[in-house]
């Protein structure tokens, strides 16, 4: 959600205009790290339930579920990000997202909360060279002592290895 604020100047009758952009993110956990995706991409949050496996699908695509008549592919983010052991427990959830008109689900270890980050709380993704692919990371967010890895879910889902949505033509 974008908000613009106008702040009056300290001296004189003219107003000094400062613009601060606020972005809202749904935060979730994968292992020991906290991630965030834009709240506007989130459709709903569901408990982890039985998933129908699809033959010859990549390992990070767990399969599909029938969501009120829509067949939804389910991506396990822990496997996708190569974060080690995947254990499903009572905190494991599926975040149903809508990206570029396509509904899909992502499996995460747990959902934390919805937070608002102002532009000064967001930093660009660190340049890690060719060692780590940061193309899908829109930046890092800080709130109090928490550090969030902000995922560009649209870029991630349209990347070459995922191909769950058509890449946007710009």
N, C-alpha and C positions, 0 to 999 in steps of 0.2 A: 504494500500500500504506500503510495507516494503522498507525502504531505509537504507543503511549503509553508514556512513560517516567516513572518516579517517582524523585525525587531526595531523599535524606535532608537534613534541615535541618542547618545548621551548629551551632546550639546546642540543647541539650535533647534529649530522647528522642523528641519528636514529629517526624513527617515533614511536610515542606513538599511539597505535590504540585504539580508543574509538568507541564503537558501540552504536548508538542511534536508536531505533526502532520508526518509526512514523506510527500511525494508524489513518485512516480516518473514521469518524462517521457522519451519518446523524442525526441531532438533531431534536427532536420534543417535543411538549408540551402535557402534560396531566394534566389538572388542573393548579396548580401553579408550578409544577415541570418540569424540563427539563430532557429528556432522550436521549440516543444515541444508535444507532445500527450500526454495521459495514456496511460501504457503499457498500462493495462487495456483500452483501446479498440483496441489493435494486435493483429492476428491473425497477420500475417507480413509479411516484406519480400521483394520480388521484383525482379529486374532488369527494365528497361524492354524490352518486347517489342511485337510487332505488335498493334495495337488495331483492332478493327472499328468504323469510323465509323458514326454514326447520323445519318440525314438530319434537318435542321431542329433539331438539338440546339444549345444555346448553345455559343459558341466554347470556353468553359472545360471543357466535357464532351467529352473526346477521343473517347469511344466506349465500347465494352464489350469485355471479355475473358471467355473461358470458363475458369473456375477450378474444376477437378474437378466439372464438371457444373452449376455455379452461374454464371449470367450476372451479371457484376460491372460496374457503371458506373465509368468512370475519369475523375477530375477532375484537370485540370492546375492546381495551386495557383498557379503563376507567372502564368498567364493570369487566374485568378480574382482574384488580388490586384493585377493590373495592374502587374507588375514588369518590363515591357519584354521584350527579346528572349528567346525560348524556344529554347534549344539543348539537344539531347539528346546526351549523350556516355556514356562508360563508367561514369560516376558516377551518372547518372540512375537513380532507382529508383522503384518503385511500392510504397507502404505500403498493405497491405490492412488495412482497419479494419472493425470490427463495431460499429455504432452503432444502438442501439434495435432490435436484431435484424436489421438490414439490413447486408449485406456490400457494401463499395464500396472503390475504390482511389483514392489520391491520388498524383499524380506530383510528385516533389520533386527538387531538384538533387543531393542526397546526404544520407545518414544519418550523423550524427555518433556519438552514443552514448546510453546510458540514464543519466540523472542523477537523484539524489534531492535534492529541495529541501525544507528545513524551512520552516515558516510564516514565520519571520523573514527568509527569503531571497526571499519573494514579496511583490510590491507590487501594489496595484490598478492597472488600466489608467488611464493619464492621461486626464483630461477634455479632449478636443480639440474640444468643441463639435460643431456640425453639419458641420464641414469634413471630418472623417475619421470613418468608421463604425467604432467600437470595440466594437460589440455582441458580436462574436465573439471578442474578446480577453478572456481571464479574468484576465490580469495580466501582470506582467513579473517574470522570475526573474533573480536574480544569483548567480553562482557564480564565485569568484575575480574575474577581469577580464571575464568573459563576461556579456552581457546577452541573455536569451532572451525572445522574445515567446511567451507561453503562449496557445495557441488552444483555445477551447472548441469542439471538433470537432463535438459534438452540436448546438450552436446553429448552427454554420456550415452543416452539412448539412441542417438543417431550416428554414433561412431561406427567405424568400419567393422569392428568385431561384433557389435551388437546388432546393428541394422534392424532395430525394432520399429524405427520410424524413418521416413525419408528425410535425408538431410535437407535443410532449407537452402533455397537457391538465392544467393545474394550477389 
